[in-house]
Amino acid sequence: MSILQRYFAVSITQAVAFVMLAFLGLLGFMDLTGELPMVGKNGYGMQHAFLYVVVMIPQHIYEVMPVAALIGTIYTMAQFAQTSEFTIMRAAGMSTRMVGWMLFKIGIGLVIVTFIFGELIAPRTAPIGERLHLTGRGTTVSSEFRSGLWTKDIVKSEGMKGTVLGSRFFNVREVRPDGSLIGVKLYEFDNGFRLRTLTTAQTGAYRGNNVWLLQDVTENHFTNPALLKGEATSSNNFAQETSAIETQRHATKELISEITPKILSVSASEPERMSASELAVYTRHLQENRQQTERFKIAFWKKLVDPLAIFVLMALALPFGYLHTRSGGVSLKIFIGIMIGVSFLLVNTLFSHIGVLSTLPAFVTAVMPSLIFLALALGALYWVDRH
C-alpha cells in the first residue's frame, strides 16, 4: 500500500502543480494587462507592474488551489482509467474506501500548503501589491468614499479603560504606507449622540500602545452651560445644546484610541484578502462599536472552510477513475472537472452574497457550498461503486 500511496501522491502532486502553473500564468497575464494602463504615470514603471504580478501570486495560489486539486486529481484518475491501471488496482483488492483514504492523506498536504499561503504569506504580500496599485493611481489610500477613510471607536474616561463617555468617528484623507495619517478629522459624540468635539489635525503618527501623536491640531468643543452646571435640559435643538463653542489650538497633541494602523489598513482592505486573525480582530472591533459585521464573519469562516473544500473536490474527482475509456477521453473529463470547479466557485460566491443579505449564520453560509458538493461526491461514489 505504501508503494501505491507514493504512486498516487507523486502523480496527483505533479498534475496539481502543472494545473497551478497554468492558472498562475493566466491570472498573472490578466494582472499585468490590468496594470499596463498605469505604466508611465506617477513614477509607475514596468518594473512596478511586474512586481505587482509577483507579489499577488501567493493570493492566487490560495484562491485556485481547490480547483487545481480537483482538475489535477481528475486528470490523474482519468489517466489511470485510460491505461487500465485503476482496473488492475481494483482487481488486486483495492477498494473505494482505500482509494478515498489515500486521496485524503494527499489532500492533507495540499490543505496545509493552502493554509500557509492564505494565512502566512498572502496577507503580507497582498498589501504590497495594493500599495503598488495605488501608486499607479496616484493615491495612498483605498476607500469607498471620496472623503477618505472612515472608522469608529469608543471614547472612555481613562483612555482605553473606564466608563464609556461616547463614540468617536475617524476620518482620514490619506494613510501612508508607513502608517502615518494625512488630513485627520475626529468627531466625538456623547452617549446621547450629541456632537461635543470636532478635532482636525494635519498629520498623525502612531507611537505604539494605542497612542497617536497629532500635529497642528485644532479642537472645537461644543458645550452647553446648563449641562456644565448640572441642570437638566429636554431640548433637542442643536443651537441650544451647543450654545457655546470653545476653540483650542495645539502644535502637538496625544490621542489615545483603540484604532491602530493595523485596523486602518484592514478597514481599507477587501475582507477576502485578509487573514483569519486579522478578520477576527477587526470583527471584534466592529462588534464593540455596534457596526455591521456579517460580511467579515462570513469571510472569517470562509478562510477556515475553503481550504478544507480540497477534500470535497478530490472526492468528486474519484468517480472519474471508474469511468471507462468509452465514457469519454481524458480531455472531456478534464473539461467536466473545469466546469465543476467553476460551478463550485460560483456557488461559493453566491452563498457569500446570500449570507450578507439574509439572516443565515455566517458559519452555515461558509460551509453550505462544501456540504452541497460533498453530497454530490458521495452520491457519485455510491453510483459508480454499484455499477
N, C-alpha and C positions, 0 to 999 in steps of 0.2 A: 504493500500500500504506500510506503514511503516513496518508492520509485514513481508510482502513478501520481502521487501528490506533487512531487517535484516537476514531473512532466506537465501536469495541468498548470502549475504555478508559473513555470517558465513560458509556456505557450500563451497563457492569458496575459501575463505581465507584458510580454513583447507586443501583443496585439493592442493592449490598452495604451502602451507608450506610443505606438505608431498612430493610433487614433488621436491621442492627445496632441501629438506634434502637428497633425493635420488641423485640428481645431485651433491650436495656438497660432499657426500660420495664418489661418483665415481671420481670426479675431485681431491679430496684430496688424494685418493689412488694413482691416476696417478702422482700427485706431489711428493708424498712420494717415490714411486718407482724410480722417476727421480733423487731424491736426494741421494738414498742409495749408488750409486757407489762412492760418495764423502765422505761418513762417514768414519772417521778414518784418513783423510788426512788434513794437515794444521790446526790441532786442531778442526776440524769439527766433532761434535758428533751427536748421535741420537737426543739429545735434540734440537740441531740446526735444524735438519731436520723436527722435529715435529713443532717447532716454525715457520719454513718457511711455512708449510702447514696451520697453524693457521692464519698467517698474510696475506695469499693470499685469504682467504675466502671472504672478502669484494669485492675484484676484481671479483671473480667468481659469487658472488651474482648479481653484476651489469651486468655481461655478460649473465647470463642464465635466469634472471628474465622474459624477454619477452616470452621465450619458456616455462618456468614454468607456467606463467599466461595462455598461450594457452592450455597446457595439463591439468592444473587444472580446467579450465573452461569447456573444452570438457568433462572431467570426470564427473563434476557436472551436466552438461546439459544431458549427456547420462544417468546418474542415474535417473534424473527427468523423462526422456522419458521412461526408462525401468519400472519404478514404476507407470507410467501414471500420475504422479504429474503435469507434464507440460501440459498434455492434460486437466486436471481438471482446471488448472490455465487459460488456454485459453478459456475453456468453461465458466468460470466465468467472462470473459470480458477483459482479459489481452491481449493487442495487441503486435505485434512485436516491435513497437516503444517504448512501455512501458518497455519491457524487455531490449531493447537496452539502454534505459536511465538508468535503474538500473545497467547494466553492466558498463556503462560509469562512474557512480559515484563510483563503486567499483574500476575501473581502475585508478581513480584519486589517491586513496590511494596507489596503487601499484607503480604508476609513481613517487609519492613523495618519497616513500621508495627507489626506484631505483636511483633517483637524489641524495639522501642523501648519499647512498653508493658510487655512482660514482663520486661525486664532493667533498665530505667532508671526507669520511673515506678511500676509496681505494687509493687516491693519497698520503695519509700519511703512509699507511701500506705497499703498494707495494714497495716503495724504501727500506724499512726494509728487505723485502723478497729478493730484488735484492742484497743488501749488504751481506745477509747471503749466498746467492747462490754464489756470487763472492768470499766469504771467503773460501768456499769449493773448489773453483777452484784455490785458491792461488793468486788472483789478487784483485785489488781495484778499477778498472775502467772497464766499459764495452765499447768497441769500435769496429767498423768495420775494423779498421786499426791496423796493428801490431805496427806502430809508435806511437800509443797513440790516444788521443782525439784531434780533430781539431775543431776550430770555428773561427769566424771572426768578427771584429768590425771596426769602423771608427775612424781615428785619427783626432782630431780637435785642433785648435790653442790654445784654452783655456780649455783644459781638456774635459769637457762634453759640452762645448759651443764653439762658434766661427766658423770660416771658416773651411771647410774640407781640410785637408792637404794631406790625402791619406787614406790607409787602413792598417790594422794590422791583421796578421794571428796568432792565438794562437795554440801552440802545447804543450800538457801536457801529460807526460808519465803516471802519476798516479794522481787520485783525491781521497783523503782520505775521510772517512765518515764525518769528521768534516769540510769538505770543503777546507782543505789546499791542496796545489799542490806540486807535486814532479816532478822534471825534466821539467822545463819550457823553451820553446823557443818562441821568438816573432820575427816575420818577418814583418817589416814595409816597405810599398811601398808608393811612392808619387803618385800624380794624373796621372802621365804618366806610372804607373805600373813599375817603376824602383826601385829595392831594395836599400833602403837607410840605414836601421839599422837592424842588427841582434843581438838580446839580448838573452842571456842564463842566467838562474838562477837555483840554486839548489832547492830552495823551494819558495813557495809563500803563504802568509796568507792574508785573506780578513779582512780589518779594518772597513768596512762599508762605506757608502756614495760613492760607486764606486771607492774606493781606495784599492789597493793591496800593501802589503809590501813584496818586493822580497829580498831574502837573497843570498849572494855570487854571485853577478851579474857581468857579462862580456858583455860590449857593443862594437860592431864593427860598426863604422859609415863609410859608403861608400860615398865619396864626390868627386865632380868634381870642381877643382879650377876655371874653366871657368864659371861654373854656379854660384859659390860663388861671382865672380866679376861682375855678371850680364851679362856676354857675352852669346849670343845665340849659340847653337850648334844643328846641324841637324843630328849628328851621332847616329846610333842605335847600335854601337859597345859597348858591356858591359865593355870591358877593358878601353875604353876612357871615358865612362860615369862614371866609378868608379875608376878613376886613382889614388885616394888617399884613404887609409884606416886608420882610427884612432881607436885605441882600448883603452877603458877605463874600469877600474875595480872598483867596489864599494862593500863594505861589505853589505850595505842595500840600497835599492832604492824604492821610492814610484812610483806606476804606477796608473794613472787614466784611467779607462776604463769602458765602458758600460757593459762589461762582468762581471757577478756576479756568486757566487757559485750556485745560483738557475738556471741560464742559462746553466752553465756547467753540472749540474745534469740532466737538461731537455734534453740537447743535447745528453746525453748518454742513454736516456730512449726511450722506444718504444712510439710512439705517442698515441697508443691505451690505454696506462696505465697512461696518463697524464690527468689532469682535464681541463675543458674548459678554465678556467682562465689562467692556465699555457700555454695552446696551443695558446691563444690569444696573450700573452706576447711574446712567442717565435716566433710566426708567424710575429709579428710586427718587431722583431729584424732581422729576415731573410729578410724581405722586405726592411728594411733600408740598409742592406748590399747586396742587389741585389742577393739573393740566392733563390734557388727553395723552394717554399712554398706550392705547391699543396697538397702534402701528409698531411701536418699539417692542411691545411684548411679543407680538407675532414674529418680528424679526429675530428676537432673542431665541424663541423656541425653534424657529427655522434653522438658526445657526447650530442648534444641538441635534435637530432631527434630520436635516437634509443630508449630512454625510452618511447617516445610517440607511438612507434610501439606497445606497450602493448594494446592500444585501438584498433588498427587494428587487432591484433591477437585474441583478445577477441571477436571482431565482427565476425571473421572467425569461432570461436567456437560456436556461437549462433545457426547456422543452425543444429547442431547436436542434439539439443533439439527437432527438428521437425521430426527427423528420428524415425520410429517405431522399435520395437524390431526385427521384421523380416528383417530389413535393416542391421542387424549385432549386435553382443553383445557389451558390454562396452569395452572389450579388443580390439576388432577390431577398434573401434572408437578411442581409446587411441593410438593405433598403427598408425592410419591415422594422428592423431594430432602430433605424434612424427615426422612423415615424413614431415608434413607441416612445423613444427618448424625447422627441419634440412634444408629443402629447402629454408626457409627464411634466415637462417644463410649463406647458400652457395650463394644465390643471393646477399645478403648484401656484402659479401666478394668480390664477382665477380665485383660488381659495384665500390667498392673501388679501385680495380686494374685498371678497365676501366677508372676511373676518373683520375688516375695518368698518364695513357698512352695517354689519349685523351684531347681534349680542352673543355670538358664539365665543366660548372661551378661547384664548389665544393658543393654548396647547392643542385643543381639538382642531383648530384651523390649520396649525402647522403639521399635525400628524395625519390628517384625513387623506391627503393625496397618497401618502405611502401606504395607508391601510387599503385604499381602493386598489392600487396596483398589486399589493400583496395578495388580495383576494383573487385578482386575475391570474397571478402567478400560481397560486395553489390550485385554482380551477384548471389551468392549462396542464400542470403536472399530473393532476388526477386523471385528466382525459388521456394524455399520452401514455400514462402508466397502464391504463385499462385497455388501450388499443395497441 
